[in-house]
Amino acid sequence: MVTVSAATAEEGGAPATQRILFNGIRLPEVWPPRDRPISREPMPVPYLTSVPEVIPIDVGRQLFVDDFLVEQTTLKRTYHTAQYHPGHPVLKPDKPWEHEGASPTAMVFSDGVWWDPQDKQFKMWYMAGYVRGTAYATSANGLHWNKPELNVRAGTNLVETSSRDSTTVWLDLEENDPNRRYKLFSFLYPGKGRMSVYFSADGIHWGKPVAESGPCGDRTTVFYNPFRKVWVYGIRDYDPKSIGRFRRYSEHPDVLTAAKWEAGQAPFWVGADALDPQRPDLKTPPELYNLDCVAYESLMIGLFSIWYGQPNDRAKPNELCIGFSRDGFHWHRPVHRPPFLGVSERYGDYNWANIQSAGGCCLIVGDKLYFYVSTRAGERGSRSSGVSTTSLGILRRDGFASMDAGETTGTLTTRVVRFRGKHLFVNADTKDGELRVEALDANGQIIPAFSRETCQPIRADKTLQPVRWSGAQDLSELAGKPVRFRFHLTHGRLYAFWVSPDASGASHGYVAAGGPGYTGPIDTVGGAVLGQ
């Protein structure tokens, strides 16, 4: 495998990593890229203009969030937003220590929400008391949370008592050392403008910091990119002359080495861009307040917290927008408005001010995605956050974007793909319509055994549905060969497709922060999580 030429240590470059990714994308010689000036120009996405001749699709569900997989289509793409759970906040400040500080607080401020397959429960780390300690909660279903009494600070659920700002907690299911299974990255007060790094075996007892990062802003966050096996620090920086708050980028396979940057050394990564609209009541150029990222199926998703300005009589009306990356660095942000999860414009609502994402971004719960976010009620006439809670946004599994057809049958033909599996699956809503699929060879000729006519029509609304043909038992004879799929859709929505090595529909893609039924960071169980 060809490798990247690493930049020098003085330039802040990462060690050599694989150049050709699992999806066929070829990285440039210098990685991470260092040639973009700090500006509001929308980020170019090279892999969308220079697509691999053949796209391997063995890793994960294949989503239609962009045109990477699409050669031709008459279907209409629709982007979807998450909807708040009707139960309103799922975690509220109801303990004395959560009322310490400037305002009552029980909110994720990145922090982390994960499904732990070892203990088979949801786990949440959150800010308890405004910029005070870090607390821990558990849940059996992700909706109702318990705050256990722990022994870090007797009689409380606090796991770290230092005053803090932004914090990321990562449940590292690829870690071999059990004492480093949980990783905590915390910007402490009073501090040195750096993050403190901790390890833990149980996520409760953290001990002393094991390292300190390079200089950074207080909303710096961290994530793991499992496609390239690197830890990434999204370093918050500020440029008053151009884009205000933005992110620099540092990566390395070793989580502690990745933290060793010098001021201004790490390259410009991303900020708010010219397509981020101003609020009409503020007319302030937006800025990128925060970015949390995670691997989901065959790509990275990013939750962009966009700052629209600071009203004099209201807390920051930050909102969450979404982006997608297939190489882990370049972001495709197809929708800037409406937000993926937004504030309410009605005073008195729990989410009148400042939405922020959780570390781990989302969990898979049955056929839904759960997005935990901080929600702040604010106080009229004040910049105070008011009562700060944790709320839940819900989206259909793979539901970021769909390819849609009405009464007239439309088609979507993929680019040339290659796979090793033998069972085709789709996530589609065709309860009022129909979906059929055919396979074409590299020359665009229909393969008779996999024609539209021999395909058994799909007429259901399911997030995991097998595609079958009367002329063949499975796709075994096409494995390893360059082929295209053509989808014929009437009155329905198509969200994703994938080829699994077994009849369970396991995608062997990444499951973000996990979910009930998943046993590790990759989907190896398929329909078992749905009782199929």
C-alpha positions as CSV (number, residue, x, y, z in Angstrom):
1,M,0.0,0.0,0.0
2,V,1.4,3.4,-1.0
3,T,1.8,5.8,2.0
4,V,1.6,9.5,2.4
5,S,4.8,11.5,2.7
6,A,4.5,13.0,6.2
7,A,5.2,16.7,6.7
8,T,8.1,17.5,8.9
9,A,7.7,17.7,12.7
10,E,8.3,21.4,12.5
11,E,5.4,21.8,10.2
12,G,3.1,19.8,12.5
13,G,2.7,16.9,10.0
14,A,1.4,13.5,11.0
15,P,3.3,10.3,10.4
16,A,2.8,8.4,7.2
17,T,-0.6,6.8,6.8
18,Q,-2.3,4.9,3.9
19,R,-3.0,7.0,0.9
20,I,-5.6,4.8,-0.8
21,L,-8.7,4.7,1.5
22,F,-11.2,1.9,1.9
23,N,-13.5,3.7,-0.5
24,G,-10.9,4.2,-3.3
25,I,-10.2,7.8,-2.5
26,R,-6.6,8.7,-3.0
27,L,-5.2,11.2,-0.5
28,P,-2.7,13.8,-1.7
29,E,1.1,13.5,-1.1
30,V,1.0,16.0,1.7
31,W,-1.5,15.1,4.4
32,P,-3.2,16.8,6.1
33,P,-3.5,19.5,3.4
34,R,-1.7,22.7,4.3
35,D,-2.4,24.9,1.3
36,R,-5.8,26.5,2.2
37,P,-5.7,30.1,3.5
38,I,-7.9,31.0,6.4
39,S,-11.0,32.4,4.7
40,R,-14.8,32.1,4.4
41,E,-14.6,30.3,1.0
42,P,-16.6,27.1,1.1
43,M,-14.3,24.1,1.5
44,P,-13.6,22.3,-1.8
45,V,-14.2,18.6,-1.7
46,P,-11.7,17.0,-4.1
47,Y,-13.1,13.5,-4.0
48,L,-16.4,14.8,-5.5
49,T,-14.7,16.2,-8.5
50,S,-12.1,13.4,-8.9
51,V,-14.1,10.2,-8.2
52,P,-12.3,6.8,-8.2
53,E,-12.9,4.8,-11.4
54,V,-14.1,1.9,-9.2
55,I,-15.6,2.5,-5.7
56,P,-15.2,-0.4,-3.2
57,I,-18.3,-0.7,-1.1
58,D,-17.4,-3.4,1.4
59,V,-17.4,-1.0,4.4
60,G,-20.7,0.2,5.6
61,R,-24.1,1.3,4.3
62,Q,-23.7,3.5,1.3
63,L,-25.5,6.8,1.8
64,F,-26.7,9.3,-0.7
65,V,-25.6,12.5,1.1
66,D,-23.7,13.6,-2.0
67,D,-23.0,12.5,-5.6
68,F,-20.0,10.3,-4.8
69,L,-21.9,7.1,-5.6
70,V,-24.3,8.6,-8.2
71,E,-23.5,8.4,-11.9
72,Q,-27.0,9.3,-13.2
73,T,-30.4,9.9,-11.6
74,T,-33.8,11.3,-12.2
75,L,-34.6,11.1,-8.5
76,K,-34.8,14.1,-6.3
77,R,-32.5,14.3,-3.3
78,T,-34.1,15.6,0.0
79,Y,-32.1,16.4,3.1
80,H,-33.8,15.7,6.4
81,T,-33.4,17.3,9.8
82,A,-33.7,15.6,13.2
83,Q,-36.7,16.2,15.4
84,Y,-36.7,16.9,19.1
85,H,-38.1,14.0,21.2
86,P,-41.5,15.1,22.5
87,G,-40.4,14.4,26.1
88,H,-38.4,17.6,26.0
89,P,-35.1,17.5,28.0
90,V,-34.1,14.0,29.0
91,L,-31.7,15.2,31.6
92,K,-32.3,18.2,33.9
93,P,-30.4,19.8,36.8
94,D,-32.1,18.4,39.8
95,K,-29.2,17.8,42.1
96,P,-27.6,20.5,44.4
97,W,-24.2,20.3,42.8
98,E,-25.9,20.8,39.4
99,H,-27.0,24.2,40.7
100,E,-23.5,25.4,41.4
101,G,-22.0,28.1,39.2
102,A,-23.8,30.9,37.3
103,S,-26.9,28.8,36.3
104,P,-28.4,25.3,36.9
105,T,-26.7,23.0,34.5
106,A,-26.9,19.3,33.5
107,M,-25.9,19.4,29.8
108,V,-23.5,17.7,27.4
109,F,-21.0,20.3,26.2
110,S,-19.5,17.8,23.9
111,D,-18.6,15.4,26.8
112,G,-20.0,12.1,25.5
113,V,-23.0,9.8,25.2
114,W,-22.2,6.2,24.4
115,W,-23.6,2.7,24.4
116,D,-21.2,0.4,26.3
117,P,-21.5,-3.1,24.8
118,Q,-19.6,-4.5,27.8
119,D,-22.1,-3.3,30.4
120,K,-25.0,-3.2,28.0
121,Q,-26.2,0.3,28.9
122,F,-26.2,3.9,27.7
123,K,-23.6,6.1,29.5
124,M,-23.5,9.9,29.5
125,W,-20.9,12.3,30.8
126,Y,-22.1,15.9,31.2
127,M,-21.3,19.3,32.7
128,A,-22.8,19.5,36.2
129,G,-23.1,23.1,37.4
130,Y,-22.2,25.8,35.0
131,V,-18.5,25.3,34.1
132,R,-18.1,23.2,37.2
133,G,-17.5,19.4,37.4
134,T,-18.2,16.5,35.1
135,A,-20.9,14.0,36.1
136,Y,-22.0,10.6,34.9
137,A,-25.4,9.1,34.2
138,T,-26.7,5.7,32.9
139,S,-29.8,4.5,31.1
140,A,-31.3,1.3,29.9
141,N,-33.2,2.9,27.0
142,G,-31.6,6.3,26.3
143,L,-34.7,8.2,27.4
144,H,-34.8,7.8,31.2
145,W,-31.5,8.5,33.0
146,N,-30.1,7.5,36.4
147,K,-27.5,9.5,38.3
148,P,-25.7,6.9,40.5
149,E,-24.0,7.8,43.7
150,L,-20.3,7.4,43.2
151,N,-17.2,7.7,45.4
152,V,-15.3,10.4,43.6
153,R,-17.1,13.1,45.5
154,A,-19.2,11.1,48.1
155,G,-22.9,11.2,47.6
156,T,-22.8,12.6,44.1
157,N,-22.5,11.3,40.5
158,L,-19.4,13.5,39.8
159,V,-16.5,11.8,38.2
160,E,-14.2,14.8,37.8
161,T,-14.5,17.8,40.1
162,S,-12.2,20.3,38.4
163,S,-13.9,23.4,37.0
164,R,-14.1,22.9,33.2
165,D,-15.3,24.3,29.9
166,S,-15.4,22.0,26.9
167,T,-14.8,18.3,27.5
168,T,-14.8,15.2,25.3
169,V,-15.2,11.7,26.6
170,W,-14.4,8.9,24.1
171,L,-15.3,5.2,24.7
172,D,-12.4,3.6,22.8
173,L,-13.5,0.1,21.8
174,E,-10.3,-0.4,19.7
175,E,-8.0,0.2,22.7
176,N,-6.0,-2.9,23.8
177,D,-5.0,-1.5,27.2
178,P,-8.1,-1.8,29.6
179,N,-6.8,1.1,31.7
180,R,-7.1,3.4,28.7
181,R,-10.6,2.2,27.5
182,Y,-12.1,5.6,28.3
183,K,-10.4,8.8,27.3
184,L,-11.1,12.3,28.6
185,F,-10.0,15.5,27.1
186,S,-10.8,18.5,29.2
187,F,-10.2,22.3,29.1
188,L,-9.9,23.2,32.7
189,Y,-10.4,26.5,34.7
190,P,-8.2,28.1,35.8
191,G,-6.0,26.7,33.0
192,K,-3.2,27.3,30.7
193,G,-5.2,27.4,27.5
194,R,-4.5,23.7,26.9
195,M,-6.4,20.5,27.2
196,S,-5.7,17.9,29.9
197,V,-5.8,14.3,28.8
198,Y,-6.9,11.5,31.1
199,F,-7.4,7.7,30.8
200,S,-9.7,5.5,32.8
201,A,-10.7,1.8,33.0
202,D,-14.3,2.5,34.0
203,G,-15.1,6.1,32.9
204,I,-15.6,7.0,36.6
205,H,-12.1,7.1,38.2
206,W,-9.8,9.3,36.1
207,G,-6.8,10.1,38.4
208,K,-4.2,12.6,37.3
209,P,-3.9,13.9,33.7
210,V,-1.4,11.9,31.7
211,A,-0.6,14.7,29.2
212,E,-1.3,18.2,28.2
213,S,-2.1,19.4,24.7
214,G,-0.6,22.2,22.7
215,P,-2.2,25.7,23.1
216,C,-5.9,25.8,22.1
217,G,-9.2,27.6,22.6
218,D,-11.7,26.5,25.2
219,R,-14.0,24.6,22.8
220,T,-11.4,22.3,21.3
221,T,-12.7,18.8,20.7
222,V,-11.3,15.3,19.9
223,F,-12.5,12.3,17.9
224,Y,-11.1,9.1,16.5
225,N,-11.2,8.3,12.8
226,P,-11.3,4.5,12.6
227,F,-11.1,4.4,8.8
228,R,-7.5,5.7,9.0
229,K,-6.8,4.8,12.6
230,V,-5.9,8.3,13.7
231,W,-6.9,10.6,16.6
232,V,-7.9,14.0,15.5
233,Y,-7.9,17.2,17.6
234,G,-10.1,19.9,16.2
235,I,-8.2,22.9,17.6
236,R,-10.3,26.0,18.2
237,D,-8.5,29.1,17.1
238,Y,-9.6,32.7,16.4
239,D,-8.8,35.2,13.6
240,P,-10.5,38.5,14.2
241,K,-9.6,39.8,10.8
242,S,-11.2,37.1,8.7
243,I,-13.5,34.4,10.0
244,G,-13.5,34.7,13.8
245,R,-13.6,31.2,15.5
246,F,-12.3,28.4,13.3
247,R,-10.6,25.0,13.6
248,R,-7.1,23.8,13.0
249,Y,-6.3,20.1,12.5
250,S,-3.8,17.7,14.2
251,E,-3.8,13.9,13.7
252,H,-1.7,11.0,14.7
253,P,-2.3,7.2,15.4
254,D,-1.2,7.8,18.9
255,V,-3.6,10.0,20.9
256,L,-0.9,11.7,23.0
257,T,1.4,12.4,20.0
258,A,-1.5,14.0,18.2
259,A,-1.7,16.5,21.1
260,K,1.8,17.8,20.6
261,W,1.4,20.9,18.5
262,E,2.9,24.3,18.8
263,A,0.9,27.6,18.5
264,G,-0.1,28.2,14.9
265,Q,1.6,25.0,13.7
266,A,-1.4,22.9,12.9
267,P,-3.0,23.7,9.5
268,F,-6.3,25.6,8.9
269,W,-9.1,23.0,8.7
270,V,-12.6,24.5,8.6
271,G,-14.7,27.4,9.7
272,A,-18.1,28.9,9.0
273,D,-18.3,29.8,5.3
274,A,-19.9,32.3,3.0
275,L,-23.0,30.1,2.6
276,D,-23.8,30.3,6.4
277,P,-26.5,32.9,6.5
278,Q,-26.6,35.7,9.0
279,R,-29.5,36.0,11.4
280,P,-31.7,39.0,10.2
281,D,-31.9,40.3,13.8
282,L,-28.1,40.2,14.3
283,K,-26.5,40.7,10.8
284,T,-23.2,39.2,12.2
285,P,-21.0,37.0,10.1
286,P,-21.4,33.5,11.5
287,E,-18.5,31.6,13.1
288,L,-17.8,27.9,13.7
289,Y,-18.3,27.6,17.5
290,N,-17.7,23.9,17.7
291,L,-17.3,20.7,15.7
292,D,-17.9,17.1,16.9
293,C,-17.3,14.2,14.6
294,V,-17.8,10.4,14.4
295,A,-17.6,7.5,12.0
296,Y,-21.0,6.4,10.8
297,E,-21.3,3.5,8.4
298,S,-19.0,4.5,5.4
299,L,-18.4,8.1,6.2
300,M,-17.7,10.7,8.9
301,I,-20.5,12.9,10.1
302,G,-19.7,16.3,11.6
303,L,-22.0,18.4,13.8
304,F,-21.2,22.0,13.2
305,S,-22.3,24.4,16.0
306,I,-22.7,27.7,14.2
307,W,-22.5,31.0,16.1
308,Y,-24.7,33.7,14.6
309,G,-23.7,36.5,16.9
310,Q,-24.3,37.6,20.5
311,P,-27.6,39.5,21.2
312,N,-27.5,41.9,24.1
313,D,-30.7,40.5,25.6
314,R,-30.4,36.7,24.9
315,A,-27.9,33.9,25.2
316,K,-26.1,32.9,22.0
317,P,-28.6,31.4,19.5
318,N,-26.1,28.8,18.3
319,E,-27.6,26.0,16.1
320,L,-26.4,22.6,14.8
321,C,-25.8,22.1,11.1
322,I,-24.5,18.8,9.6
323,G,-21.6,17.9,7.3
324,F,-20.3,14.8,5.7
325,S,-16.7,13.6,4.9
326,R,-15.4,10.6,3.0
327,D,-11.8,11.3,3.7
328,G,-12.0,12.6,7.2
329,F,-10.7,16.1,6.4
330,H,-12.8,17.7,3.6
331,W,-16.4,18.5,4.5
332,H,-19.4,18.5,2.2
333,R,-22.0,20.8,3.9
334,P,-25.1,20.6,1.5
335,V,-27.5,22.3,3.8
336,H,-26.8,25.5,5.8
337,R,-30.5,26.3,6.6
338,P,-32.7,25.0,8.1
339,P,-30.4,23.7,10.9
340,F,-30.2,20.1,11.6
341,L,-31.3,20.9,15.2
342,G,-32.1,24.5,16.0
343,V,-33.2,26.9,18.7
344,S,-36.7,27.9,19.4
345,E,-37.7,31.5,18.8
346,R,-40.2,31.4,21.6
347,Y,-39.0,32.7,25.0
348,G,-39.7,30.2,27.8
349,D,-38.9,27.1,25.7
350,Y,-36.1,24.8,27.0
351,N,-34.1,25.4,23.7
352,W,-34.4,29.1,23.3
353,A,-30.7,29.5,23.3
354,N,-27.4,27.7,22.3
355,I,-27.5,24.2,20.9
356,Q,-24.3,22.1,21.2
357,S,-23.6,18.5,20.3
358,A,-22.3,15.6,22.3
359,G,-19.1,13.7,21.8
360,G,-19.8,10.6,19.8
361,C,-22.5,12.6,17.9
362,C,-25.2,9.9,17.7
363,L,-26.3,6.4,18.7
364,I,-28.2,3.8,16.7
365,V,-31.3,2.7,18.6
366,G,-33.4,0.2,16.6
367,D,-34.3,2.0,13.3
368,K,-33.6,5.5,14.7
369,L,-30.5,7.7,15.3
370,Y,-30.3,9.5,18.7
371,F,-28.6,12.9,18.8
372,Y,-28.1,14.2,22.3
373,V,-27.5,18.0,22.6
374,S,-27.3,20.7,25.1
375,T,-30.3,23.0,25.3
376,R,-30.3,26.2,27.2
377,A,-33.5,28.1,28.2
378,G,-31.7,31.5,28.5
379,E,-33.1,34.5,30.4
380,R,-34.9,37.4,28.7
381,G,-32.9,40.6,28.9
382,S,-29.7,38.7,29.8
383,R,-26.9,36.8,28.2
384,S,-27.2,34.1,30.8
385,S,-27.6,30.5,29.7
386,G,-30.5,30.1,32.1
387,V,-31.4,26.5,33.0
388,S,-29.2,24.2,30.8
389,T,-30.4,20.7,30.0
390,T,-29.7,17.8,27.7
391,S,-32.2,17.1,25.0
392,L,-32.6,14.4,22.3
393,G,-33.0,14.8,18.6
394,I,-34.2,11.8,16.6
395,L,-33.7,10.9,12.9
396,R,-34.5,7.8,10.8
397,R,-31.5,5.4,10.5
398,D,-29.4,6.6,7.6
399,G,-32.0,9.4,7.3
400,F,-29.7,12.3,6.5
401,A,-30.7,12.3,2.8
402,S,-33.1,10.4,0.6
403,M,-33.5,10.0,-3.2
404,D,-37.2,10.4,-3.9
405,A,-39.7,9.6,-6.7
406,G,-43.3,10.4,-7.1
407,E,-46.0,8.7,-9.3
408,T,-43.6,8.6,-12.2
409,T,-40.9,6.0,-11.9
410,G,-37.4,7.4,-11.6
411,T,-34.0,5.8,-11.7
412,L,-30.7,6.1,-10.0
413,T,-27.6,4.4,-11.5
414,T,-24.5,4.1,-9.4
415,R,-21.0,4.6,-10.5
416,V,-18.9,1.5,-11.0
417,V,-18.6,-0.4,-7.7
418,R,-16.9,-3.5,-6.5
419,F,-17.7,-5.7,-3.5
420,R,-16.8,-9.0,-1.8
421,G,-20.3,-9.7,-0.3
422,K,-23.2,-11.5,-1.8
423,H,-26.5,-10.0,-0.3
424,L,-27.9,-6.7,-1.4
425,F,-29.9,-4.6,1.1
426,V,-31.6,-1.3,1.0
427,N,-33.1,1.2,3.5
428,A,-36.2,2.5,1.7
429,D,-39.7,3.7,2.3
430,T,-41.9,2.2,-0.5
431,K,-45.0,1.3,1.4
432,D,-47.0,3.4,-1.1
433,G,-44.9,2.5,-4.1
434,E,-42.3,0.1,-5.4
435,L,-38.5,-0.4,-5.7
436,R,-36.8,-2.7,-8.1
437,V,-33.0,-3.1,-8.6
438,E,-31.0,-4.4,-11.6
439,A,-27.2,-4.9,-11.9
440,L,-25.2,-3.8,-14.9
441,D,-21.8,-4.8,-16.0
442,A,-18.9,-2.4,-16.4
443,N,-20.0,-1.6,-20.0
444,G,-23.5,-0.6,-18.8
445,Q,-25.2,-3.8,-20.1
446,I,-27.9,-5.3,-17.9
447,I,-26.9,-8.7,-16.4
448,P,-29.9,-10.9,-17.3
449,A,-30.0,-12.8,-14.0
450,F,-30.2,-9.5,-12.1
451,S,-32.6,-7.6,-14.3
452,R,-35.4,-5.3,-13.2
453,E,-38.0,-7.9,-14.4
454,T,-36.5,-10.7,-12.3
455,C,-36.2,-8.5,-9.2
456,Q,-38.8,-9.1,-6.5
457,P,-40.5,-5.7,-5.9
458,I,-40.0,-4.1,-2.5
459,R,-43.2,-2.5,-1.2
460,A,-42.5,-1.7,2.5
461,D,-41.0,0.9,4.8
462,K,-38.0,-0.7,6.5
463,T,-34.5,0.4,7.3
464,L,-33.1,-3.0,6.4
465,Q,-34.7,-4.9,3.5
466,P,-33.1,-7.6,1.3
467,V,-33.2,-7.4,-2.5
468,R,-33.8,-10.6,-4.2
469,W,-34.0,-11.8,-7.8
470,S,-35.8,-14.9,-9.1
471,G,-32.9,-15.6,-11.5
472,A,-30.2,-15.9,-8.9
473,Q,-29.8,-17.0,-5.3
474,D,-27.5,-14.1,-4.4
475,L,-24.8,-11.8,-5.8
476,S,-22.0,-14.3,-5.5
477,E,-21.3,-14.4,-9.2
478,L,-20.8,-10.7,-9.3
479,A,-18.4,-10.5,-6.3
480,G,-15.1,-8.9,-7.1
481,K,-16.3,-7.7,-10.5
482,P,-16.9,-4.0,-11.5
483,V,-20.7,-3.5,-11.7
484,R,-23.3,-0.8,-11.4
485,F,-26.7,-0.9,-9.6
486,R,-29.7,0.7,-11.1
487,F,-32.6,1.5,-8.8
488,H,-36.1,1.9,-10.2
489,L,-38.3,3.8,-7.7
490,T,-41.9,4.8,-7.8
491,H,-43.6,6.8,-5.0
492,G,-41.0,6.3,-2.4
493,R,-37.7,7.2,-0.8
494,L,-34.3,5.5,-1.0
495,Y,-31.9,6.2,1.8
496,A,-29.0,3.7,1.5
497,F,-27.9,0.4,-0.1
498,W,-25.1,-2.0,0.8
499,V,-23.8,-5.5,0.1
500,S,-23.4,-7.8,3.1
501,P,-21.4,-11.0,3.3
502,D,-24.2,-12.7,5.1
503,A,-28.0,-12.8,5.1
504,S,-28.2,-10.9,8.4
505,G,-27.6,-7.6,6.6
506,A,-24.6,-6.7,8.7
507,S,-23.0,-3.7,7.0
508,H,-19.6,-4.0,8.6
509,G,-19.6,-0.2,8.8
510,Y,-19.1,1.9,11.9
511,V,-22.0,2.5,14.3
512,A,-21.0,5.9,15.6
513,A,-21.4,5.9,19.5
514,G,-23.0,2.4,19.3
515,G,-26.4,1.3,20.4
516,P,-28.4,-1.7,21.9
517,G,-27.5,-5.0,20.2
518,Y,-24.2,-3.8,18.8
519,T,-21.2,-5.6,20.2
520,G,-18.4,-3.3,19.1
521,P,-17.6,-0.3,16.9
522,I,-18.7,-2.1,13.7
523,D,-22.1,-3.5,12.6
524,T,-21.6,-7.3,12.6
525,V,-25.1,-8.2,13.6
526,G,-27.4,-6.7,11.0
527,G,-31.1,-7.3,11.4
528,A,-30.7,-8.9,14.8
529,V,-30.9,-5.4,16.5
530,L,-34.4,-5.0,14.9
531,G,-35.5,-8.5,15.8
532,Q,-35.3,-9.7,12.2
